[in-house]
Amino acid sequence: MATTDRFGWAKSGRTAAYLYAAAMWWLVPAPAAAVMGASIVTFVQTNIVGPLAVLMILITIGAALFKPEFAKTAGYVAIVTAVLFLLMTQYGNVVSALSGSGL
C-alpha cells in the first residue's frame, strides 16, 4: 500500500509530479524577446512610468485648477508622458533604426 502525505497524495505520485514539473521547466523554452531589454522596458512601462505619469498628470491638473499659471506645465507634463510612452512602445523600432544608422 502506498503511503500518503497529509494532503492525501501518494508519495510516488507527488514525486512524479515534481519530476514532470522539473522536466517541463527545463525542456520548454522561455519566449525570447525580440530585442534585448524589451522585457525590462515593458516592466518599467507598466509598473513605474505608467502609474507615475498618471499621478503627475493628475497633480498638475489639480494645481492648474487652483493656480491657472500651472496650466502650461500640465500641458507639458502630458506631452512628455505621451512621448515617453511612444518611445517605450516603439522600443524595438527605435533600437533597430539606431543600429542601422551607424550611430
N, CA, C and O atoms as a DFTB+ gen file, in Angstrom:
412 C
 N C O
     1  1       0.837      -1.172       0.000
     2  2       0.000       0.000       0.000
     3  2       0.888       1.244       0.000
     4  3       1.891       1.321       0.709
     5  1       0.490       2.191      -0.803
     6  2       1.299       3.403      -0.933
     7  2       1.051       4.316       0.258
     8  3      -0.080       4.469       0.719
     9  1       2.115       4.912       0.741
    10  2       1.959       5.849       1.845
    11  2       1.534       7.195       1.277
    12  3       1.872       7.545       0.146
    13  1       0.791       7.937       2.077
    14  2       0.308       9.239       1.622
    15  2       0.831      10.325       2.541
    16  3       1.188      10.079       3.693
    17  1       0.867      11.528       2.000
    18  2       1.254      12.658       2.828
    19  2       0.000      13.237       3.491
    20  3      -1.070      12.635       3.403
    21  1       0.110      14.361       4.133
    22  2      -1.017      14.914       4.875
    23  2      -2.131      15.446       3.973
    24  3      -3.231      15.708       4.460
    25  1      -1.878      15.611       2.677
    26  2      -2.902      16.068       1.743
    27  2      -3.570      14.917       1.011
    28  3      -4.454      15.144       0.185
    29  1      -3.164      13.683       1.300
    30  2      -3.755      12.524       0.666
    31  2      -3.079      12.121      -0.631
    32  3      -3.539      11.195      -1.299
    33  1      -2.003      12.790      -1.004
    34  2      -1.276      12.431      -2.216
    35  2      -0.417      11.203      -1.938
    36  3       0.185      11.076      -0.872
    37  1      -0.373      10.326      -2.891
    38  2       0.557       9.209      -2.784
    39  2       1.958       9.755      -2.990
    40  3       2.189      10.577      -3.877
    41  1       2.882       9.302      -2.178
    42  2       4.234       9.845      -2.267
    43  2       4.859       9.588      -3.621
    44  3       5.622      10.420      -4.112
    45  1       4.557       8.461      -4.235
    46  2       5.118       8.202      -5.562
    47  2       4.494       9.144      -6.587
    48  3       5.188       9.584      -7.504
    49  1       3.209       9.468      -6.461
    50  2       2.557      10.407      -7.374
    51  2       3.089      11.812      -7.211
    52  3       3.232      12.546      -8.190
    53  1       3.384      12.193      -5.980
    54  2       3.932      13.519      -5.721
    55  2       5.328      13.638      -6.332
    56  3       5.673      14.676      -6.898
    57  1       6.127      12.584      -6.219
    58  2       7.458      12.603      -6.810
    59  2       7.371      12.697      -8.327
    60  3       8.148      13.419      -8.952
    61  1       6.432      11.973      -8.917
    62  2       6.259      12.025     -10.369
    63  2       5.829      13.424     -10.803
    64  3       6.271      13.914     -11.842
    65  1       4.976      14.062     -10.020
    66  2       4.539      15.423     -10.351
    67  2       5.718      16.389     -10.291
    68  3       5.847      17.265     -11.147
    69  1       6.577      16.235      -9.289
    70  2       7.759      17.093      -9.181
    71  2       8.695      16.877     -10.373
    72  3       9.215      17.834     -10.946
    73  1       8.903      15.604     -10.739
    74  2       9.769      15.306     -11.872
    75  2       9.186      15.861     -13.172
    76  3       9.927      16.374     -14.011
    77  1       7.856      15.762     -13.347
    78  2       7.212      16.294     -14.544
    79  2       7.376      17.817     -14.604
    80  3       7.701      18.370     -15.654
    81  1       7.151      18.485     -13.476
    82  2       7.287      19.941     -13.452
    83  2       8.725      20.363     -13.749
    84  3       8.947      21.331     -14.475
    85  1       9.697      19.649     -13.197
    86  2      11.101      19.980     -13.443
    87  2      11.464      19.746     -14.911
    88  3      12.203      20.534     -15.502
    89  1      10.946      18.667     -15.497
    90  2      11.245      18.386     -16.903
    91  2      10.629      19.446     -17.809
    92  3      11.267      19.893     -18.763
    93  1       9.405      19.848     -17.521
    94  2       8.763      20.875     -18.343
    95  2       9.487      22.217     -18.205
    96  3       9.633      22.951     -19.183
    97  1       9.936      22.531     -16.994
    98  2      10.664      23.784     -16.783
    99  2      11.977      23.775     -17.567
   100  3      12.414      24.811     -18.071
   101  1      12.598      22.607     -17.666
   102  2      13.881      22.515     -18.336
   103  2      13.727      22.387     -19.843
   104  3      14.532      22.943     -20.591
   105  1      12.705      21.662     -20.308
   106  2      12.567      21.375     -21.728
   107  2      11.839      22.463     -22.516
   108  3      12.177      22.710     -23.674
   109  1      10.858      23.110     -21.916
   110  2      10.079      24.111     -22.645
   111  2      10.845      25.424     -22.625
   112  3      11.109      25.967     -21.553
   113  1      11.203      25.939     -23.786
   114  2      11.997      27.173     -23.808
   115  2      11.157      28.382     -23.414
   116  3       9.957      28.440     -23.682
   117  1      11.802      29.327     -22.784
   118  2      11.133      30.584     -22.447
   119  2      11.014      31.413     -23.715
   120  3      11.896      31.362     -24.573
   121  1       9.936      32.175     -23.844
   122  2       9.811      33.007     -25.045
   123  2      10.928      34.046     -25.090
   124  3      11.197      34.731     -24.103
   125  1      11.555      34.148     -26.221
   126  2      12.665      35.078     -26.372
   127  2      12.137      36.466     -26.720
   128  3      11.168      36.604     -27.467
   129  1      12.773      37.472     -26.179
   130  2      12.402      38.844     -26.510
   131  2      12.940      39.171     -27.897
   132  3      14.012      38.702     -28.282
   133  1      12.199      39.967     -28.636
   134  2      12.627      40.323     -29.983
   135  2      13.881      41.199     -29.938
   136  3      14.745      41.101     -30.810
   137  1      13.973      42.043     -28.931
   138  2      15.106      42.948     -28.771
   139  2      15.593      42.801     -27.333
   140  3      14.793      42.653     -26.409
   141  1      16.910      42.843     -27.152
   142  2      17.438      42.752     -25.787
   143  2      16.903      43.902     -24.945
   144  3      16.912      45.053     -25.382
   145  1      16.451      43.601     -23.773
   146  2      15.946      44.624     -22.867
   147  2      14.472      44.922     -23.047
   148  3      13.941      45.798     -22.365
   149  1      13.798      44.226     -23.938
   150  2      12.383      44.501     -24.181
   151  2      11.543      44.175     -22.955
   152  3      10.577      44.883     -22.668
   153  1      11.888      43.121     -22.229
   154  2      11.114      42.773     -21.039
   155  2      11.317      43.810     -19.934
   156  3      10.389      44.105     -19.180
   157  1      12.513      44.356     -19.838
   158  2      12.763      45.398     -18.839
   159  2      11.981      46.652     -19.182
   160  3      11.397      47.284     -18.301
   161  1      11.967      47.017     -20.462
   162  2      11.218      48.204     -20.885
   163  2       9.732      48.018     -20.617
   164  3       9.062      48.948     -20.167
   165  1       9.211      46.826     -20.891
   166  2       7.796      46.555     -20.638
   167  2       7.496      46.637     -19.152
   168  3       6.476      47.205     -18.761
   169  1       8.371      46.077     -18.311
   170  2       8.173      46.145     -16.864
   171  2       8.174      47.588     -16.375
   172  3       7.307      47.990     -15.600
   173  1       9.147      48.358     -16.829
   174  2       9.238      49.760     -16.400
   175  2       8.024      50.548     -16.878
   176  3       7.501      51.395     -16.153
   177  1       7.580      50.268     -18.094
   178  2       6.440      50.995     -18.646
   179  2       5.175      50.723     -17.843
   180  3       4.422      51.651     -17.548
   181  1       4.932      49.478     -17.489
   182  2       3.678      49.144     -16.825
   183  2       3.711      49.376     -15.318
   184  3       2.677      49.697     -14.733
   185  1       4.854      49.224     -14.677
   186  2       4.893      49.285     -13.216
   187  2       5.485      50.562     -12.643
   188  3       5.264      50.858     -11.469
   189  1       6.226      51.325     -13.427
   190  2       6.866      52.521     -12.885
   191  2       6.401      53.768     -13.615
   192  3       5.833      54.669     -12.997
   193  1       6.630      53.835     -14.915
   194  2       6.330      55.055     -15.667
   195  2       4.832      55.293     -15.757
   196  3       4.378      56.427     -15.605
   197  1       4.063      54.248     -15.999
   198  2       2.615      54.398     -16.143
   199  2       1.952      55.013     -14.925
   200  3       1.306      56.054     -15.047
   201  1       2.091      54.402     -13.747
   202  2       1.471      54.989     -12.553
   203  2       2.018      56.373     -12.203
   204  3       1.260      57.254     -11.796
   205  1       3.334      56.570     -12.360
   206  2       3.888      57.888     -12.064
   207  2       3.388      58.945     -13.038
   208  3       3.148      60.086     -12.643
   209  1       3.227      58.581     -14.306
   210  2       2.739      59.528     -15.303
   211  2       1.305      59.941     -15.002
   212  3       0.960      61.120     -15.080
   213  1       0.476      58.967     -14.657
   214  2      -0.914      59.292     -14.309
   215  2      -0.948      60.185     -13.076
   216  3      -1.717      61.145     -13.031
   217  1      -0.140      59.886     -12.094
   218  2      -0.088      60.702     -10.882
   219  2       0.398      62.119     -11.186
   220  3      -0.156      63.087     -10.668
   221  1       1.427      62.245     -12.021
   222  2       1.933      63.583     -12.380
   223  2       0.883      64.389     -13.123
   224  3       0.711      65.580     -12.865
   225  1       0.178      63.740     -14.048
   226  2      -0.856      64.450     -14.799
   227  2      -1.971      64.911     -13.869
   228  3      -2.441      66.043     -13.981
   229  1      -2.394      64.051     -12.958
   230  2      -3.460      64.431     -12.020
   231  2      -3.026      65.573     -11.100
   232  3      -3.808      66.483     -10.824
   233  1      -1.786      65.524     -10.630
   234  2      -1.299      66.582      -9.737
   235  2      -1.204      67.909     -10.480
   236  3      -1.599      68.945      -9.946
   237  1      -0.684      67.889     -11.705
   238  2      -0.559      69.161     -12.427
   239  2      -1.908      69.708     -12.855
   240  3      -2.091      70.925     -12.889
   241  1      -2.856      68.843     -13.183
   242  2      -4.209      69.332     -13.495
   243  2      -4.853      69.907     -12.246
   244  3      -5.528      70.934     -12.313
   245  1      -4.651      69.253     -11.105
   246  2      -5.169      69.803      -9.845
   247  2      -4.537      71.134      -9.505
   248  3      -5.218      72.042      -9.029
   249  1      -3.233      71.262      -9.746
   250  2      -2.567      72.541      -9.493
   251  2      -3.071      73.605     -10.453
   252  3      -3.188      74.772     -10.078
   253  1      -3.372      73.216     -11.692
   254  2      -3.879      74.186     -12.675
   255  2      -5.275      74.667     -12.311
   256  3      -5.663      75.774     -12.684
   257  1      -6.032      73.854     -11.588
   258  2      -7.355      74.295     -11.145
   259  2      -7.247      75.399     -10.103
   260  3      -8.067      76.317     -10.086
   261  1      -6.243      75.320      -9.233
   262  2      -6.097      76.319      -8.173
   263  2      -5.273      77.524      -8.626
   264  3      -5.545      78.652      -8.218
   265  1      -4.287      77.290      -9.452
   266  2      -3.467      78.378      -9.980
   267  2      -3.387      78.219     -11.490
   268  3      -2.705      77.314     -11.971
   269  1      -4.056      79.061     -12.241
   270  2      -4.109      78.899     -13.696
   271  2      -2.749      78.976     -14.391
   272  3      -2.614      78.487     -15.512
   273  1      -1.756      79.565     -13.768
   274  2      -0.439      79.641     -14.415
   275  2       0.229      78.270     -14.536
   276  3       1.202      78.118     -15.276
   277  1      -0.284      77.280     -13.821
   278  2       0.258      75.921     -13.929
   279  2      -0.361      75.140     -15.080
   280  3       0.013      73.989     -15.305
   281  1      -1.289      75.729     -15.807
   282  2      -1.942      75.018     -16.910
   283  2      -0.939      74.679     -18.004
   284  3      -1.021      73.612     -18.613
   285  1       0.007      75.580     -18.257
   286  2       1.031      75.321     -19.269
   287  2       1.906      74.142     -18.830
   288  3       2.280      73.309     -19.655
   289  1       2.227      74.071     -17.553
   290  2       3.020      72.967     -17.031
   291  2       2.266      71.652     -17.167
   292  3       2.864      70.623     -17.481
   293  1       0.956      71.677     -16.934
   294  2       0.153      70.457     -17.085
   295  2       0.185      69.971     -18.530
   296  3       0.253      68.768     -18.780
   297  1       0.136      70.885     -19.466
   298  2       0.233      70.508     -20.875
   299  2       1.581      69.899     -21.203
   300  3       1.658      68.906     -21.927
   301  1       2.651      70.490     -20.673
   302  2       3.993      69.946     -20.913
   303  2       4.135      68.542     -20.319
   304  3       4.726      67.660     -20.943
   305  1       3.602      68.338     -19.132
   306  2       3.686      67.021     -18.495
   307  2       2.952      65.983     -19.339
   308  3       3.448      64.871     -19.515
   309  1       1.797      66.327     -19.853
   310  2       1.036      65.396     -20.689
   311  2       1.803      65.081     -21.976
   312  3       1.815      63.933     -22.420
   313  1       2.434      66.076     -22.568
   314  2       3.190      65.853     -23.802
   315  2       4.407      64.972     -23.543
   316  3       4.674      64.047     -24.310
   317  1       5.146      65.248     -22.473
   318  2       6.330      64.443     -22.140
   319  2       5.921      63.001     -21.848
   320  3       6.606      62.067     -22.265
   321  1       4.812      62.814     -21.137
   322  2       4.332      61.465     -20.836
   323  2       3.960      60.726     -22.113
   324  3       4.281      59.547     -22.264
   325  1       3.290      61.407     -23.030
   326  2       2.916      60.775     -24.293
   327  2       4.152      60.382     -25.094
   328  3       4.183      59.311     -25.699
   329  1       5.169      61.241     -25.103
   330  2       6.402      60.931     -25.831
   331  2       7.117      59.737     -25.188
   332  3       7.621      58.869     -25.900
   333  1       7.168      59.682     -23.857
   334  2       7.793      58.543     -23.179
   335  2       7.091      57.244     -23.524
   336  3       7.743      56.248     -23.837
   337  1       5.767      57.245     -23.468
   338  2       5.034      56.032     -23.804
   339  2       5.223      55.650     -25.265
   340  3       5.321      54.465     -25.582
   341  1       5.275      56.620     -26.148
   342  2       5.503      56.332     -27.562
   343  2       6.874      55.684     -27.764
   344  3       6.999      54.703     -28.497
   345  1       7.901      56.237     -27.112
   346  2       9.242      55.659     -27.241
   347  2       9.308      54.257     -26.647
   348  3       9.978      53.381     -27.193
   349  1       8.613      54.039     -25.527
   350  2       8.655      52.721     -24.897
   351  2       7.888      51.673     -25.700
   352  3       8.302      50.515     -25.761
   353  1       6.780      52.068     -26.311
   354  2       6.034      51.083     -27.100
   355  2       6.724      50.802     -28.425
   356  3       6.563      49.716     -28.983
   357  1       7.481      51.748     -28.933
   358  2       8.194      51.564     -30.198
   359  2       9.674      51.269     -29.962
   360  3      10.513      51.585     -30.805
   361  1       9.992      50.670     -28.826
   362  2      11.375      50.419     -28.424
   363  2      12.147      49.628     -29.478
   364  3      13.274      49.982     -29.824
   365  1      11.545      48.570     -29.980
   366  2      12.236      47.740     -30.967
   367  2      12.541      48.502     -32.239
   368  3      13.625      48.361     -32.804
   369  1      11.593      49.312     -32.698
   370  2      11.816      50.098     -33.911
   371  2      12.910      51.140     -33.701
   372  3      13.727      51.369     -34.593
   373  1      12.930      51.767     -32.539
   374  2      13.944      52.787     -32.247
   375  2      15.334      52.156     -32.212
   376  3      16.284      52.705     -32.768
   377  1      15.448      51.000     -31.557
   378  2      16.750      50.331     -31.458
   379  2      17.229      49.887     -32.837
   380  3      18.406      50.048     -33.161
   381  1      16.338      49.334     -33.649
   382  2      16.768      48.885     -34.983
   383  2      17.123      50.067     -35.865
   384  3      18.037      49.967     -36.682
   385  1      16.424      51.185     -35.722
   386  2      16.752      52.355     -36.525
   387  2      18.113      52.925     -36.125
   388  3      18.899      53.328     -36.982
   389  1      18.385      52.955     -34.824
   390  2      19.677      53.470     -34.364
   391  2      20.823      52.523     -34.729
   392  3      21.914      52.982     -35.067
   393  1      20.592      51.220     -34.665
   394  2      21.668      50.284     -35.003
   395  2      21.926      50.273     -36.505
   396  3      23.055      50.025     -36.928
   397  1      20.915      50.532     -37.314
   398  2      21.095      50.551     -38.746
   399  2      21.698      51.849     -39.261
   400  3      22.240      51.897     -40.365
   401  1      21.600      52.916     -38.443
   402  2      22.093      54.202     -38.911
   403  2      23.594      54.379     -38.687
   404  3      24.187      55.335     -39.186
   405  1      24.208      53.468     -37.944
   406  2      25.649      53.557     -37.720
   407  2      26.027      54.430     -36.543
   408  3      27.199      54.773     -36.389
   409  1      25.065      54.802     -35.705
   410  2      25.368      55.618     -34.521
   411  2      25.916      54.787     -33.398
   412  3      26.223      55.317     -32.330
